[in-house]
Amino acid sequence: MLDRTKAPAMQQVENIHFLNPELFTLDNGLIVYALKGGEQEIIKTDFVMDAGSLLGNSRLVAATASDLLFTGANGKSSEEIANEFDFYGAFNSKSCHFTDNLITNFCLTKHSESVYGLLSNYINNASFTSNELEVYKFVKIQNLTVSKQKTSYIARKAFTQALFEGHPYGYFAEVEDYKNLTINEIENFYNSNKKLKYIILSGAYTAETIAQLNKYFGKYEVRGSWVYNDSFSSSPEKIIHIPKADAMQCTVRLGFKTINRLHPDYPKLGILVTLLGGFFGSRLMKNIREDKGYTYGIHASVSSYPDCGVLGIQTDVRKEVYNDTVSEIFKEINRLKNEPISDEEIDILSNYSLGSFLRSIDGAFAVSEKYKTLLDFGQDYNYYHNYIRLLKNIDRDELMQIARTYFVDEDIYQVVAGV
């Protein structure tokens, strides 16, 4: 019997193993990256299409085409299409990104033939109806109207637009943008860009699964990955305060443009940002939440865009303490530059980060998401092997140098909404 009066012994994360993909090439040259794993007879199939938001003349067209996919095809309604997938216990999700559109399907392995047939049919013959578009517009406009009253939305919009002035990365839809959407532009965009880039298959697939993918998607038009290059500028105004008299609290966002995951320093920067504000035991949480009691939570993260990165810190605080909050954030940033990290902090940071990473690759489905990121940036598992090595041998001097290199006070944007 398990003795529940004793806590389980602490164990270090030693070896992390990755699922190595099998590569298959369909008749049209499309590559399928297959990750086998799991005991249940379930598969996840990610269809990556070349229909990202950077391609559209209107920034909304790509996302709308993605959201409205499977709402009409061959004269069938969205309900009829959904019922067909439901019959096989299959589930679809869609997401539109800057450089691609992702269609993800989950189904039982034994039903993959039927489900792939449905997917191929409805992706290839998708139609968009006025009724569905009008409902979509109504919901989006209502949601946007509500969001515009929230300081979190106001701050996020102002922060992003300041970093990417006049660039698609800084685009936020307005009510008129939704109203101006038409069926013709959605159809024209979708039909011009419904080209597959690659497929990631994960779970309990079989040789028959690969044959079925070739049968239903081996004749699709294929387009390779493309690189988006466009210059962008940032606002010269670094401190932005947005009043909102009826706000109960204000949202604080600080950050700056930085390197992305193609830069060799990016993993080290990510480790440093985790220490700053990436988990519950981070320095910002201890200071702003536990010591000062200014907020319920504060978070720091670094994200990777196709051609740059963004480091952001965000929190919601009482109006009367937002200045003190900003001062304390800068205090913690400067500590990273000037004070060596203690042995205790290094142990906590290493163990937390290794455990968090291990959870993020728990199972073939989770690994497929990590693997997609590698493919999108032209990387391989060596990126993660290097990251794990860094976590197991955190060098406090290197992290201090990273802080001095990338945390430049003059480059940091400060946005406060709700003052």
C-alpha positions as CSV (number, residue, x, y, z in Angstrom):
1,M,0.0,0.0,0.0
2,L,1.1,3.5,-0.7
3,D,2.0,5.5,2.4
4,R,0.4,8.8,1.8
5,T,1.9,10.3,5.0
6,K,5.2,10.5,3.2
7,A,5.9,12.8,0.3
8,P,7.5,11.2,-2.7
9,A,11.2,11.5,-3.0
10,M,12.6,14.3,-5.1
11,Q,14.1,13.2,-8.4
12,Q,16.2,15.1,-10.9
13,V,15.2,15.1,-14.6
14,E,18.0,13.2,-16.2
15,N,17.4,12.1,-19.7
16,I,14.7,13.6,-22.0
17,H,14.0,11.5,-25.1
18,F,12.3,12.9,-28.2
19,L,10.2,11.0,-30.7
20,N,12.1,10.9,-33.9
21,P,9.8,11.4,-36.9
22,E,9.4,9.1,-39.9
23,L,9.4,11.0,-43.1
24,F,7.0,10.0,-45.9
25,T,6.6,11.8,-49.3
26,L,3.3,11.8,-51.0
27,D,2.8,11.6,-54.7
28,N,2.8,15.4,-55.0
29,G,6.0,15.8,-53.1
30,L,4.3,16.8,-49.9
31,I,6.3,15.7,-46.8
32,V,4.5,14.0,-43.9
33,Y,6.4,14.1,-40.6
34,A,5.1,11.1,-38.6
35,L,5.6,10.8,-34.8
36,K,4.4,7.4,-33.5
37,G,3.4,7.1,-29.9
38,G,0.6,6.5,-27.4
39,E,-1.3,3.4,-26.4
40,Q,-4.7,4.6,-27.5
41,E,-5.8,4.0,-31.2
42,I,-6.1,7.8,-31.8
43,I,-4.2,10.0,-34.3
44,K,-3.8,13.7,-34.7
45,T,-3.2,15.1,-38.1
46,D,-1.9,18.7,-38.6
47,F,-2.5,20.1,-42.1
48,V,-0.3,23.2,-42.5
49,M,-1.6,25.4,-45.3
50,D,0.1,28.3,-47.0
51,A,-2.7,30.8,-46.0
52,G,-1.3,33.0,-43.3
53,S,-2.5,36.5,-42.5
54,L,0.6,38.1,-44.0
55,L,-0.6,37.0,-47.4
56,G,-3.9,38.8,-47.4
57,N,-4.5,42.4,-48.6
58,S,-6.8,42.7,-45.7
59,R,-5.4,41.4,-42.4
60,L,-8.7,39.9,-41.5
61,V,-9.3,37.8,-44.7
62,A,-7.0,34.9,-43.8
63,A,-8.3,34.6,-40.2
64,T,-11.9,34.8,-41.4
65,A,-11.4,32.2,-44.1
66,S,-9.9,29.9,-41.5
67,D,-12.7,30.5,-39.0
68,L,-15.4,29.9,-41.6
69,L,-13.9,26.7,-43.0
70,F,-16.3,23.8,-42.7
71,T,-19.3,26.1,-42.6
72,G,-20.3,25.2,-46.2
73,A,-19.3,22.8,-49.0
74,N,-21.1,21.0,-51.8
75,G,-24.4,22.6,-50.8
76,K,-24.1,21.4,-47.2
77,S,-24.5,23.5,-44.2
78,S,-22.2,23.9,-41.2
79,E,-24.5,21.7,-39.1
80,E,-24.5,18.9,-41.7
81,I,-20.8,19.0,-42.1
82,A,-20.3,18.9,-38.3
83,N,-22.6,16.0,-38.0
84,E,-20.6,14.0,-40.5
85,F,-17.4,14.4,-38.5
86,D,-19.3,13.7,-35.2
87,F,-20.5,10.4,-36.6
88,Y,-16.9,9.2,-36.6
89,G,-16.1,10.8,-33.3
90,A,-13.7,13.2,-35.1
91,F,-12.8,16.7,-34.0
92,N,-11.4,19.6,-36.0
93,S,-9.7,22.8,-34.9
94,K,-8.4,25.7,-37.0
95,S,-5.9,28.5,-36.3
96,C,-4.5,31.2,-38.5
97,H,-1.0,32.5,-38.0
98,F,1.2,35.1,-39.7
99,T,2.8,32.6,-42.1
100,D,0.4,29.7,-42.2
101,N,-3.0,28.3,-41.4
102,L,-3.3,25.2,-39.4
103,I,-6.1,22.6,-39.6
104,T,-5.9,20.0,-36.8
105,N,-7.9,16.8,-36.8
106,F,-8.3,14.2,-34.1
107,C,-9.9,10.8,-34.9
108,L,-9.8,7.1,-34.2
109,T,-7.2,5.3,-36.2
110,K,-9.8,2.9,-37.5
111,H,-11.9,5.8,-38.9
112,S,-9.0,7.7,-40.6
113,E,-10.0,6.6,-44.1
114,S,-13.5,8.0,-43.8
115,V,-12.4,11.1,-41.9
116,Y,-9.6,11.9,-44.4
117,G,-12.1,11.6,-47.2
118,L,-14.4,14.2,-45.5
119,L,-11.5,16.5,-44.8
120,S,-10.2,16.3,-48.4
121,N,-13.6,17.0,-49.8
122,Y,-14.5,19.9,-47.5
123,I,-11.1,21.6,-47.7
124,N,-11.0,21.3,-51.4
125,N,-14.6,22.3,-52.1
126,A,-15.1,24.8,-49.2
127,S,-17.7,27.5,-49.8
128,F,-18.5,30.6,-47.8
129,T,-22.1,31.8,-47.4
130,S,-23.5,35.2,-46.7
131,N,-25.5,33.9,-43.7
132,E,-22.5,32.4,-42.0
133,L,-20.4,35.5,-42.7
134,E,-23.1,37.8,-41.2
135,V,-23.3,35.7,-38.1
136,Y,-19.6,35.7,-37.8
137,K,-19.4,39.5,-38.2
138,F,-22.0,40.0,-35.6
139,V,-20.3,37.8,-33.0
140,K,-16.8,39.4,-33.7
141,I,-18.1,42.9,-33.5
142,Q,-19.9,42.2,-30.2
143,N,-16.7,40.6,-28.8
144,L,-14.6,43.5,-30.0
145,T,-17.0,46.0,-28.4
146,V,-16.7,44.2,-25.0
147,S,-12.9,43.9,-25.4
148,K,-12.5,47.6,-26.0
149,Q,-13.8,48.3,-22.5
150,K,-11.0,46.2,-20.9
151,T,-7.7,47.8,-19.9
152,S,-5.9,44.6,-20.7
153,Y,-7.0,44.8,-24.4
154,I,-6.3,48.6,-24.5
155,A,-2.8,48.1,-23.2
156,R,-2.0,45.1,-25.4
157,K,-3.1,47.0,-28.5
158,A,-1.2,50.2,-27.6
159,F,1.9,48.2,-26.8
160,T,1.9,46.1,-29.9
161,Q,1.2,49.0,-32.2
162,A,4.0,51.0,-30.6
163,L,6.5,48.2,-31.3
164,F,5.3,47.6,-34.8
165,E,4.1,50.9,-36.1
166,G,2.2,50.5,-39.4
167,H,3.3,46.9,-39.7
168,P,0.9,43.8,-39.9
169,Y,2.4,42.5,-36.6
170,G,0.7,45.6,-35.0
171,Y,-2.6,45.2,-36.7
172,F,-5.8,45.1,-34.6
173,A,-9.2,44.8,-36.3
174,E,-11.7,47.6,-36.0
175,V,-15.5,47.3,-36.3
176,E,-15.4,48.8,-39.8
177,D,-12.9,46.1,-40.9
178,Y,-15.4,43.4,-40.0
179,K,-18.2,45.2,-41.7
180,N,-16.2,45.6,-44.9
181,L,-15.5,41.8,-45.2
182,T,-17.1,40.3,-48.3
183,I,-17.7,36.8,-49.5
184,N,-15.8,37.4,-52.8
185,E,-12.5,38.5,-51.1
186,I,-12.7,35.5,-48.7
187,E,-13.3,33.1,-51.5
188,N,-10.6,34.6,-53.7
189,F,-8.1,34.5,-50.9
190,Y,-8.9,30.9,-49.9
191,N,-8.9,29.5,-53.4
192,S,-5.6,31.2,-54.2
193,N,-3.9,29.9,-51.0
194,K,-5.3,26.5,-50.2
195,K,-2.0,24.9,-50.8
196,L,-0.4,22.5,-48.3
197,K,3.1,23.1,-47.0
198,Y,3.5,19.9,-45.0
199,I,1.6,17.5,-42.7
200,I,2.5,16.3,-39.2
201,L,0.9,13.0,-38.2
202,S,1.1,11.8,-34.6
203,G,-0.3,9.0,-32.5
204,A,-1.1,5.4,-33.3
205,Y,-0.8,5.6,-37.1
206,T,-0.2,2.6,-39.3
207,A,1.1,2.0,-42.8
208,E,-2.6,2.2,-44.0
209,T,-2.8,5.7,-42.5
210,I,0.0,6.9,-44.7
211,A,-1.5,5.3,-47.8
212,Q,-4.8,7.1,-47.0
213,L,-3.1,10.4,-46.7
214,N,-1.5,9.8,-50.1
215,K,-4.9,8.8,-51.5
216,Y,-6.7,11.9,-50.3
217,F,-4.0,14.6,-50.2
218,G,-1.3,13.3,-52.6
219,K,-2.8,15.3,-55.5
220,Y,-3.2,18.6,-53.6
221,E,-1.2,21.6,-54.8
222,V,1.9,22.2,-52.7
223,R,3.7,25.3,-51.9
224,G,7.0,25.4,-50.0
225,S,7.7,27.6,-47.0
226,W,8.3,31.2,-47.8
227,V,10.2,34.0,-45.9
228,Y,8.4,37.2,-45.2
229,N,10.7,40.2,-45.3
230,D,9.4,43.6,-44.5
231,S,10.9,46.5,-42.6
232,F,9.1,47.9,-39.6
233,S,9.6,50.8,-37.3
234,S,8.7,51.5,-33.7
235,S,7.1,54.6,-32.2
236,P,9.6,57.1,-30.7
237,E,7.2,57.5,-27.8
238,K,8.3,55.0,-25.1
239,I,6.0,56.0,-22.3
240,I,2.2,55.7,-23.1
241,H,-0.5,56.4,-20.6
242,I,-4.1,55.8,-21.6
243,P,-6.8,57.2,-19.3
244,K,-10.0,55.4,-18.5
245,A,-12.0,57.0,-15.7
246,D,-14.3,54.1,-15.0
247,A,-11.5,51.5,-14.7
248,M,-11.3,49.8,-11.4
249,Q,-7.6,49.0,-11.9
250,C,-5.0,49.6,-14.6
251,T,-3.0,47.3,-16.8
252,V,0.8,47.7,-17.0
253,R,2.7,46.4,-20.0
254,L,6.5,46.7,-20.5
255,G,8.7,45.3,-23.1
256,F,10.7,45.7,-26.3
257,K,11.6,44.1,-29.6
258,T,14.4,41.6,-29.3
259,I,16.0,38.5,-30.9
260,N,14.0,35.5,-32.0
261,R,14.7,31.8,-31.7
262,L,17.1,31.8,-34.7
263,H,19.6,33.8,-32.6
264,P,22.0,31.6,-30.5
265,D,21.3,33.7,-27.4
266,Y,17.5,33.1,-27.5
267,P,17.5,30.0,-25.2
268,K,19.5,31.9,-22.6
269,L,17.3,34.9,-22.8
270,G,14.3,32.6,-22.3
271,I,15.8,31.1,-19.2
272,L,16.5,34.6,-17.9
273,V,12.9,35.7,-18.6
274,T,11.6,32.7,-16.7
275,L,13.6,33.7,-13.7
276,L,12.3,37.3,-14.0
277,G,8.6,36.5,-14.4
278,G,8.0,33.2,-16.0
279,F,6.6,31.1,-13.1
280,F,5.0,31.5,-9.7
281,G,8.3,31.6,-7.9
282,S,9.8,34.2,-10.2
283,R,11.4,37.4,-8.9
284,L,8.5,39.6,-10.1
285,M,5.9,37.4,-8.4
286,K,7.9,37.5,-5.2
287,N,8.3,41.3,-5.3
288,I,5.1,42.7,-6.9
289,R,2.7,40.1,-5.5
290,E,4.1,38.6,-2.3
291,D,6.1,41.5,-0.9
292,K,4.1,44.5,-2.1
293,G,0.7,43.0,-2.6
294,Y,0.1,45.1,-5.7
295,T,-1.3,42.4,-7.9
296,Y,-2.7,38.8,-8.0
297,G,-0.2,37.9,-10.7
298,I,2.5,39.3,-13.0
299,H,4.1,37.5,-15.9
300,A,7.1,37.9,-18.2
301,S,7.6,36.1,-21.5
302,V,9.6,36.2,-24.7
303,S,7.9,35.2,-28.0
304,S,9.4,34.6,-31.4
305,Y,8.0,36.2,-34.6
306,P,9.2,35.2,-38.1
307,D,11.9,37.9,-38.1
308,C,12.2,39.2,-34.6
309,G,11.2,38.6,-31.0
310,V,9.2,40.4,-28.4
311,L,9.8,40.4,-24.7
312,G,6.8,41.4,-22.6
313,I,5.9,41.9,-19.0
314,Q,2.2,42.4,-18.0
315,T,0.2,42.8,-14.9
316,D,-3.0,44.4,-13.5
317,V,-2.6,46.7,-10.4
318,R,-4.5,49.3,-8.4
319,K,-4.4,52.7,-10.0
320,E,-2.6,54.3,-7.1
321,V,0.4,51.9,-7.3
322,Y,1.1,51.7,-11.0
323,N,4.1,54.1,-10.8
324,D,5.6,52.0,-7.9
325,T,4.9,48.8,-9.9
326,V,6.9,50.1,-12.9
327,S,9.7,51.2,-10.6
328,E,9.9,47.8,-9.0
329,I,9.9,46.1,-12.4
330,F,12.9,48.2,-13.4
331,K,14.5,47.4,-10.1
332,E,14.2,43.7,-10.8
333,I,15.6,44.1,-14.3
334,N,18.6,46.0,-13.0
335,R,19.2,43.3,-10.3
336,L,19.6,40.8,-13.1
337,K,22.3,43.0,-14.6
338,N,24.2,43.6,-11.5
339,E,23.6,40.8,-8.9
340,P,24.7,37.2,-9.4
341,I,21.9,34.6,-9.1
342,S,22.1,32.6,-5.9
343,D,22.7,28.8,-5.9
344,E,19.2,28.3,-4.5
345,E,17.6,30.3,-7.3
346,I,19.6,28.4,-9.9
347,D,18.4,25.1,-8.5
348,I,14.8,26.2,-8.5
349,L,15.0,27.7,-12.0
350,S,16.7,24.6,-13.4
351,N,14.3,22.1,-11.9
352,Y,11.2,24.1,-12.7
353,S,12.2,24.7,-16.3
354,L,13.2,21.1,-16.9
355,G,10.0,19.8,-15.4
356,S,7.9,22.3,-17.4
357,F,9.7,21.3,-20.6
358,L,9.2,17.6,-19.8
359,R,5.5,18.2,-19.4
360,S,5.3,20.0,-22.7
361,I,6.5,16.9,-24.6
362,D,4.3,14.4,-22.8
363,G,3.0,12.3,-25.6
364,A,3.1,12.3,-29.4
365,F,0.5,14.9,-29.7
366,A,2.4,17.4,-27.5
367,V,5.7,16.6,-29.3
368,S,4.0,17.4,-32.7
369,E,3.4,20.9,-31.5
370,K,7.1,21.4,-30.6
371,Y,8.1,19.8,-33.8
372,K,6.0,22.2,-35.9
373,T,7.8,25.1,-34.3
374,L,11.2,23.6,-35.3
375,L,10.0,23.1,-38.9
376,D,8.7,26.7,-39.1
377,F,12.1,28.0,-38.1
378,G,14.2,25.5,-40.0
379,Q,15.6,23.9,-36.9
380,D,15.9,20.3,-35.5
381,Y,16.0,18.6,-32.1
382,N,19.5,20.0,-31.6
383,Y,17.8,23.3,-30.6
384,Y,16.1,21.5,-27.7
385,H,19.1,19.4,-26.8
386,N,21.1,22.7,-26.4
387,Y,18.3,24.2,-24.3
388,I,18.3,21.2,-22.0
389,R,22.1,21.4,-21.7
390,L,21.8,25.0,-20.7
391,L,19.2,24.3,-18.1
392,K,21.3,21.6,-16.5
393,N,24.4,23.9,-16.4
394,I,23.0,27.4,-15.8
395,D,25.9,29.8,-15.9
396,R,25.1,32.9,-13.7
397,D,27.7,35.0,-15.4
398,E,26.3,34.3,-18.8
399,L,22.8,35.2,-17.7
400,M,24.1,38.4,-16.2
401,Q,25.7,39.3,-19.5
402,I,22.5,38.4,-21.4
403,A,20.6,40.8,-19.1
404,R,23.2,43.6,-19.8
405,T,23.1,43.0,-23.5
406,Y,19.3,42.8,-24.1
407,F,17.7,44.7,-21.2
408,V,18.4,48.2,-22.2
409,D,16.4,50.7,-20.2
410,E,16.1,53.2,-23.1
411,D,14.6,50.5,-25.4
412,I,11.8,49.5,-23.0
413,Y,8.3,50.6,-23.8
414,Q,6.0,51.4,-20.9
415,V,2.2,51.2,-21.5
416,V,-0.3,51.9,-18.7
417,A,-4.0,51.7,-19.6
418,G,-6.7,52.8,-17.1
419,V,-4.9,55.6,-15.3
